[in-house]
């Protein structure tokens, strides 16, 4: 399983808040966004691991959700493709295991 604490630190960095004290309400909101991003990935069949790539993907999805909350439009192509590539990687691993 990926590590929420790593994803949280990445979110703070991406939002230019690294090294700062974060108010409890904002911390709770960001953690909720991280958990929602992880749940979204897992609902698409991606099993998150304790890897830098998975923590980064969760953080990127959470930051996109935070920053696009009031903006029209869907997920940007770079993030949608990154999620797809991770899903394909998951399929390749499970196909290799079944042989």
DSSP file (Angstrom, degrees, kcal/mol; ACC not computed):
  #  RESIDUE AA STRUCTURE BP1 BP2  ACC     N-H-->O    O-->H-N    N-H-->O    O-->H-N    TCO  KAPPA ALPHA  PHI   PSI    X-CA   Y-CA   Z-CA
    1    1 A X              0   0    0      0, 0.0    48,-0.2     0, 0.0    46,-0.0   0.000 360.0 360.0 360.0 142.0    0.0    0.0    0.0
    2    2 A X        -     0   0    0     48,-0.1     2,-0.6     1,-0.1    48,-0.2  -0.206 360.0-107.4 -67.2 166.6    1.2    3.5   -0.8
    3    3 A X     >  -     0   0    0     46,-0.2     4,-2.0    48,-0.2     3,-0.3  -0.877  17.6-159.1-105.3 119.6    2.1    5.8    2.1
    4    4 A X  H  > S+     0   0    0     -2,-0.6     4,-2.9     1,-0.2     5,-0.2   0.852  92.6  59.6 -60.6 -36.1   -0.4    8.6    2.8
    5    5 A X  H  > S+     0   0    0      2,-0.2     4,-1.9     1,-0.2    -1,-0.2   0.880 106.7  46.5 -64.7 -36.2    2.3   10.6    4.7
    6    6 A X  H  > S+     0   0    0     -3,-0.3     4,-2.1     2,-0.2    -1,-0.2   0.929 112.9  49.1 -69.0 -45.0    4.5   10.7    1.6
    7    7 A X  H  X S+     0   0    0     -4,-2.0     4,-2.4     1,-0.2    -2,-0.2   0.896 109.8  53.2 -60.3 -39.7    1.6   11.7   -0.6
    8    8 A X  H  X S+     0   0    0     -4,-2.9     4,-2.6     1,-0.2    -1,-0.2   0.919 108.3  48.8 -62.7 -44.1    0.7   14.4    1.9
    9    9 A X  H  X S+     0   0    0     -4,-1.9     4,-2.1     1,-0.2    -1,-0.2   0.875 111.3  50.7 -64.6 -36.0    4.3   15.9    1.8
   10   10 A X  H  X S+     0   0    0     -4,-2.1     4,-2.8     2,-0.2    -2,-0.2   0.899 109.1  51.1 -66.5 -40.4    4.2   15.8   -2.0
   11   11 A X  H  X S+     0   0    0     -4,-2.4     4,-2.0     2,-0.2    -2,-0.2   0.938 109.4  50.6 -60.9 -46.9    0.8   17.6   -2.0
   12   12 A X  H  <>S+     0   0    0     -4,-2.6     5,-3.5     1,-0.2     6,-0.6   0.915 112.8  46.5 -57.3 -43.5    2.3   20.3    0.3
   13   13 A X  H ><5S+     0   0    0     -4,-2.1     3,-1.8     4,-0.2    -2,-0.2   0.925 110.6  51.2 -65.5 -45.1    5.3   20.7   -2.0
   14   14 A X  H 3<5S+     0   0    0     -4,-2.8    -1,-0.2     1,-0.3    -2,-0.2   0.818 112.1  47.8 -63.0 -30.0    3.1   20.9   -5.1
   15   15 A X  T 3<5S-     0   0    0     -4,-2.0    -1,-0.3    -5,-0.2    -2,-0.2   0.218 117.8-113.9 -94.5  14.6    1.0   23.6   -3.5
   16   16 A X  T < 5S+     0   0    0     -3,-1.8    -3,-0.2    -5,-0.1    -2,-0.1   0.859  87.9 112.9  55.7  41.3    4.1   25.5   -2.3
   17   17 A X    > < +     0   0    0     -5,-3.5     3,-1.8    -6,-0.2    -4,-0.2   0.206  34.5 138.5-122.2  12.1    3.4   24.9    1.3
   18   18 A X  T 3  S+     0   0    0     -6,-0.6     3,-0.1     1,-0.3    -9,-0.0  -0.322  73.4  15.9 -60.4 138.4    6.3   22.6    2.1
   19   19 A X  T 3  S+     0   0    0      1,-0.3     2,-0.3    -2,-0.0    -1,-0.3   0.500 103.6 114.5  77.5   3.9    8.0   23.4    5.5
   20   20 A X  S <  S-     0   0    0     -3,-1.8     2,-0.4    -8,-0.0    -1,-0.3  -0.753  74.0-109.2-105.7 153.2    5.0   25.4    6.7
   21   21 A X        -     0   0    0     -2,-0.3     2,-0.5    -3,-0.1    -3,-0.0  -0.680  35.4-149.9 -76.0 130.2    2.6   24.7    9.5
   22   22 A X        -     0   0    0     -2,-0.4     5,-0.0     2,-0.0   -10,-0.0  -0.885  18.2-112.8-105.8 129.8   -0.8   23.8    7.9
   23   23 A X     >  -     0   0    0     -2,-0.5     4,-2.6     1,-0.1     3,-0.2  -0.252  29.0-115.0 -57.8 148.9   -4.0   24.6    9.8
   24   24 A X  H  > S+     0   0    0      1,-0.2     4,-2.7     2,-0.2     5,-0.2   0.872 114.3  52.8 -55.5 -42.0   -5.9   21.5   11.0
   25   25 A X  H  > S+     0   0    0      1,-0.2     4,-2.1     2,-0.2    -1,-0.2   0.907 111.8  45.2 -64.0 -41.2   -8.9   22.2    8.8
   26   26 A X  H  > S+     0   0    0     -3,-0.2     4,-2.8     2,-0.2     5,-0.2   0.900 111.8  52.7 -69.1 -40.2   -6.7   22.4    5.7
   27   27 A X  H  X S+     0   0    0     -4,-2.6     4,-2.6     1,-0.2    -2,-0.2   0.933 110.6  47.9 -58.3 -46.6   -4.7   19.3    6.7
   28   28 A X  H  X S+     0   0    0     -4,-2.7     4,-2.1     2,-0.2    -2,-0.2   0.898 112.0  49.6 -62.4 -41.6   -8.0   17.4    7.0
   29   29 A X  H  X S+     0   0    0     -4,-2.1     4,-2.1     2,-0.2    -2,-0.2   0.939 112.3  46.8 -63.5 -47.6   -9.2   18.6    3.7
   30   30 A X  H  X S+     0   0    0     -4,-2.8     4,-2.3     1,-0.2    -2,-0.2   0.897 111.3  51.3 -63.3 -40.2   -6.0   17.7    1.9
   31   31 A X  H  X S+     0   0    0     -4,-2.6     4,-2.7    -5,-0.2    -1,-0.2   0.889 108.7  52.3 -64.6 -37.3   -5.9   14.3    3.5
   32   32 A X  H  X S+     0   0    0     -4,-2.1     4,-2.3     2,-0.2    -1,-0.2   0.899 109.4  49.0 -62.6 -40.5   -9.5   13.8    2.3
   33   33 A X  H  X S+     0   0    0     -4,-2.1     4,-2.2     2,-0.2    -2,-0.2   0.881 111.0  50.4 -66.3 -37.8   -8.5   14.7   -1.2
   34   34 A X  H  X S+     0   0    0     -4,-2.3     4,-2.4     2,-0.2    -2,-0.2   0.932 112.1  46.8 -64.4 -46.0   -5.5   12.2   -1.0
   35   35 A X  H  X S+     0   0    0     -4,-2.7     4,-2.4     1,-0.2    -2,-0.2   0.885 112.0  50.8 -64.8 -38.2   -7.8    9.4    0.2
   36   36 A X  H  X S+     0   0    0     -4,-2.3     4,-2.3     2,-0.2    -1,-0.2   0.898 110.2  49.7 -65.9 -40.4  -10.4   10.2   -2.5
   37   37 A X  H  X S+     0   0    0     -4,-2.2     4,-2.2     2,-0.2    -2,-0.2   0.920 112.3  47.4 -63.9 -43.8   -7.6   10.1   -5.2
   38   38 A X  H  X S+     0   0    0     -4,-2.4     4,-2.6     1,-0.2    -2,-0.2   0.911 112.2  49.8 -63.8 -42.0   -6.4    6.8   -3.9
   39   39 A X  H  X S+     0   0    0     -4,-2.4     4,-2.3     2,-0.2    -1,-0.2   0.883 109.2  52.5 -64.6 -38.1   -9.9    5.4   -3.7
   40   40 A X  H  X S+     0   0    0     -4,-2.3     4,-0.8     2,-0.2    -2,-0.2   0.926 111.5  45.8 -62.9 -45.2  -10.5    6.5   -7.3
   41   41 A X  H ><>S+     0   0    0     -4,-2.2     5,-1.9     1,-0.2     3,-0.8   0.926 113.7  48.8 -63.0 -44.8   -7.4    4.8   -8.5
   42   42 A X  H ><5S+     0   0    0     -4,-2.6     3,-1.7     1,-0.2    -1,-0.2   0.844 105.3  57.7 -66.3 -33.4   -8.2    1.6   -6.6
   43   43 A X  H 3<5S+     0   0    0     -4,-2.3    -1,-0.2     1,-0.3    -2,-0.2   0.727 102.6  56.5 -69.2 -19.4  -11.8    1.6   -8.0
   44   44 A X  T <<5S-     0   0    0     -4,-0.8    -1,-0.3    -3,-0.8    -2,-0.2   0.298 129.7 -96.9 -91.6   8.5  -10.3    1.5  -11.4
   45   45 A X  T < 5S+     0   0    0     -3,-1.7     2,-0.6     1,-0.3    -3,-0.2   0.601  78.6 138.7  91.5  12.1   -8.3   -1.6  -10.5
   46   46 A X      < -     0   0    0     -5,-1.9     2,-0.8    -6,-0.1    -1,-0.3  -0.819  41.5-152.6 -94.3 122.5   -5.0   -0.1   -9.6
   47   47 A X        -     0   0    0     -2,-0.6     2,-0.1    40,-0.1    -5,-0.0  -0.845  20.5-137.7 -94.1 110.3   -3.4   -1.7   -6.5
   48   48 A X        -     0   0    0     -2,-0.8     2,-0.2   -10,-0.1   -10,-0.0  -0.428  20.9-163.8 -72.8 140.5   -1.3    1.1   -5.0
   49   49 A X        -     0   0    0    -48,-0.2     2,-2.0    -2,-0.1   -46,-0.2  -0.681  36.8 -94.2-116.6 171.1    2.2    0.1   -3.7
   50   50 A X  S    S+     0   0    0     -2,-0.2     2,-0.3   -48,-0.2   -48,-0.1  -0.493  82.0 124.9 -84.0  67.3    4.7    1.7   -1.5
   51   51 A X  S  > S-     0   0    0     -2,-2.0     4,-2.2     1,-0.1     5,-0.2  -0.897  72.2-122.6-126.5 156.3    6.5    3.3   -4.4
   52   52 A X  H  > S+     0   0    0     -2,-0.3     4,-2.4     1,-0.2     5,-0.2   0.881 112.7  55.8 -62.4 -37.8    7.5    6.8   -5.2
   53   53 A X  H  > S+     0   0    0      2,-0.2     4,-2.3     1,-0.2    -1,-0.2   0.913 109.5  44.4 -63.8 -43.4    5.6    6.6   -8.5
   54   54 A X  H  > S+     0   0    0      2,-0.2     4,-2.5     1,-0.2     5,-0.2   0.906 113.5  49.5 -70.2 -40.4    2.3    5.6   -6.8
   55   55 A X  H  X S+     0   0    0     -4,-2.2     4,-2.3     1,-0.2    -2,-0.2   0.900 112.8  49.0 -62.5 -39.1    2.7    8.2   -4.1
   56   56 A X  H  X S+     0   0    0     -4,-2.4     4,-2.8    -5,-0.2    -2,-0.2   0.898 110.2  50.2 -66.5 -41.6    3.4   10.8   -6.8
   57   57 A X  H  X S+     0   0    0     -4,-2.3     4,-2.3     2,-0.2     5,-0.2   0.927 112.0  47.4 -63.6 -44.8    0.4    9.7   -8.8
   58   58 A X  H  X S+     0   0    0     -4,-2.5     4,-2.5     1,-0.2    -2,-0.2   0.934 114.0  47.9 -60.9 -45.7   -1.9    9.9   -5.8
   59   59 A X  H  X S+     0   0    0     -4,-2.3     4,-2.9     1,-0.2     5,-0.2   0.912 110.7  51.0 -63.2 -42.9   -0.5   13.4   -4.9
   60   60 A X  H  X S+     0   0    0     -4,-2.8     4,-2.3     1,-0.2    -1,-0.2   0.902 111.8  47.2 -62.8 -40.6   -0.9   14.6   -8.5
   61   61 A X  H  X S+     0   0    0     -4,-2.3     4,-2.2     2,-0.2    -1,-0.2   0.913 112.9  49.1 -66.5 -40.8   -4.5   13.5   -8.6
   62   62 A X  H  X S+     0   0    0     -4,-2.5     4,-2.5     2,-0.2    -2,-0.2   0.927 112.1  48.0 -63.9 -44.5   -5.2   15.1   -5.2
   63   63 A X  H  X S+     0   0    0     -4,-2.9     4,-3.0     2,-0.2     5,-0.2   0.903 109.9  52.6 -64.3 -41.0   -3.6   18.4   -6.2
   64   64 A X  H  X S+     0   0    0     -4,-2.3     4,-2.1    -5,-0.2    -1,-0.2   0.930 110.9  47.6 -59.8 -43.9   -5.5   18.5   -9.5
   65   65 A X  H  < S+     0   0    0     -4,-2.2     4,-0.3     2,-0.2    -2,-0.2   0.909 113.6  47.7 -62.9 -41.8   -8.7   18.0   -7.6
   66   66 A X  H >< S+     0   0    0     -4,-2.5     3,-0.7     1,-0.2    -2,-0.2   0.935 117.6  40.7 -64.2 -46.9   -7.8   20.7   -5.1
   67   67 A X  H 3< S+     0   0    0     -4,-3.0     3,-0.2     1,-0.2    -1,-0.2   0.728 118.6  44.6 -78.3 -22.3   -6.8   23.2   -7.8
   68   68 A X  T >< S+     0   0    0     -4,-2.1     3,-1.7    -5,-0.2    -1,-0.2   0.252  75.1 116.3-105.5  13.2   -9.6   22.5  -10.2
   69   69 A X  T <  S+     0   0    0     -3,-0.7    -1,-0.2    -4,-0.3    -2,-0.1   0.854  89.2  26.1 -50.4 -43.9  -12.4   22.4   -7.7
   70   70 A X  T 3  S+     0   0    0     -3,-0.2     2,-0.4    -4,-0.2    -1,-0.3   0.163 104.1  99.1-108.9  17.0  -14.2   25.4   -9.2
   71   71 A X    <   -     0   0    0     -3,-1.7     2,-0.1     2,-0.1    -3,-0.0  -0.830  69.6-123.1-108.2 143.2  -13.0   25.2  -12.8
   72   72 A X        +     0   0    0     -2,-0.4     2,-0.1     0, 0.0    -2,-0.1  -0.367  66.9  59.1 -74.6 161.9  -14.9   23.6  -15.7
   73   73 A X  S    S-     0   0    0     -2,-0.1     3,-0.1     3,-0.0    -2,-0.1  -0.206  74.5 -86.5 106.5 164.4  -13.3   20.8  -17.7
   74   74 A X        -     0   0    0      1,-0.2     3,-0.1    -2,-0.1     2,-0.1  -0.161  62.9 -49.4 -96.8-169.0  -12.1   17.3  -17.1
   75   75 A X        -     0   0    0      1,-0.1    -1,-0.2    -2,-0.1   -14,-0.0  -0.368  67.2-104.8 -62.5 136.6   -8.9   15.8  -16.1
   76   76 A X    >>  -     0   0    0      1,-0.1     4,-2.6    -3,-0.1     3,-0.6  -0.293  26.9-115.7 -64.4 151.5   -5.9   17.1  -18.0
   77   77 A X  H 3> S+     0   0    0      1,-0.2     4,-3.0     2,-0.2     5,-0.3   0.875 112.5  57.1 -56.1 -41.8   -4.5   14.7  -20.7
   78   78 A X  H 3> S+     0   0    0      1,-0.2     4,-1.4     2,-0.2    -1,-0.2   0.874 113.1  40.5 -61.5 -36.3   -1.1   14.3  -18.9
   79   79 A X  H <> S+     0   0    0     -3,-0.6     4,-2.5     2,-0.2    -1,-0.2   0.884 114.4  51.4 -79.3 -39.6   -2.8   13.0  -15.8
   80   80 A X  H  X S+     0   0    0     -4,-2.6     4,-2.1     1,-0.2    -2,-0.2   0.918 113.2  45.9 -61.7 -43.4   -5.4   10.9  -17.5
   81   81 A X  H  X S+     0   0    0     -4,-3.0     4,-2.7    -5,-0.2    -1,-0.2   0.865 110.7  53.0 -68.5 -36.6   -2.6    9.3  -19.6
   82   82 A X  H  X S+     0   0    0     -4,-1.4     4,-2.0    -5,-0.3    -2,-0.2   0.917 109.9  47.9 -64.4 -42.8   -0.4    8.7  -16.5
   83   83 A X  H  X S+     0   0    0     -4,-2.5     4,-2.0     2,-0.2    -2,-0.2   0.908 112.5  49.9 -62.6 -41.9   -3.3    7.0  -14.7
   84   84 A X  H  X S+     0   0    0     -4,-2.1     4,-2.7     2,-0.2    -2,-0.2   0.914 108.7  51.5 -63.3 -44.5   -3.9    4.9  -17.8
   85   85 A X  H  X S+     0   0    0     -4,-2.7     4,-2.4     1,-0.2    -1,-0.2   0.883 110.0  49.7 -61.3 -38.2   -0.3    3.9  -18.1
   86   86 A X  H  X S+     0   0    0     -4,-2.0     4,-2.0     2,-0.2    -1,-0.2   0.888 110.3  50.6 -67.5 -38.1   -0.3    2.8  -14.4
   87   87 A X  H  X S+     0   0    0     -4,-2.0     4,-2.0     2,-0.2    -2,-0.2   0.913 110.5  49.2 -64.2 -43.3   -3.5    0.8  -15.1
   88   88 A X  H  X S+     0   0    0     -4,-2.7     4,-2.5     1,-0.2    -2,-0.2   0.914 108.9  52.9 -62.3 -42.8   -1.8   -0.9  -18.0
   89   89 A X  H  X S+     0   0    0     -4,-2.4     4,-2.1     1,-0.2    -1,-0.2   0.907 107.6  51.8 -58.9 -41.3    1.2   -1.7  -15.9
   90   90 A X  H  X S+     0   0    0     -4,-2.0     4,-2.1     1,-0.2    -1,-0.2   0.899 109.7  49.4 -61.5 -41.7   -1.1   -3.3  -13.3
   91   91 A X  H  X S+     0   0    0     -4,-2.0     4,-2.1     1,-0.2    -2,-0.2   0.899 109.2  51.9 -65.4 -41.3   -2.6   -5.5  -16.0
   92   92 A X  H  X S+     0   0    0     -4,-2.5     4,-2.3     1,-0.2    -2,-0.2   0.899 109.9  49.2 -63.5 -40.5    0.8   -6.6  -17.3
   93   93 A X  H  X S+     0   0    0     -4,-2.1     4,-1.9     1,-0.2    -1,-0.2   0.917 112.5  46.7 -65.0 -43.5    1.9   -7.6  -13.8
   94   94 A X  H  X S+     0   0    0     -4,-2.1     4,-1.1     1,-0.2    -1,-0.2   0.830 111.9  51.4 -71.5 -29.1   -1.2   -9.6  -13.2
   95   95 A X  H  X S+     0   0    0     -4,-2.1     4,-0.5     2,-0.2     3,-0.2   0.900 109.9  49.7 -69.2 -41.7   -1.0  -11.3  -16.6
   96   96 A X  H >< S+     0   0    0     -4,-2.3     3,-0.8     1,-0.2    -2,-0.2   0.870 109.2  52.8 -63.8 -37.4    2.7  -12.2  -15.9
   97   97 A X  H 3< S+     0   0    0     -4,-1.9    -1,-0.2     1,-0.2    -2,-0.2   0.790 103.0  57.4 -68.9 -29.2    1.7  -13.7  -12.6
   98   98 A X  H 3<        0   0    0     -4,-1.1    -1,-0.2     1,-0.2    -2,-0.2   0.600 360.0 360.0 -82.5  -9.4   -1.0  -15.9  -14.0
   99   99 A X    <<        0   0    0     -3,-0.8    -1,-0.2    -4,-0.5    -2,-0.1   0.467 360.0 360.0 -79.2 360.0    1.4  -17.7  -16.4
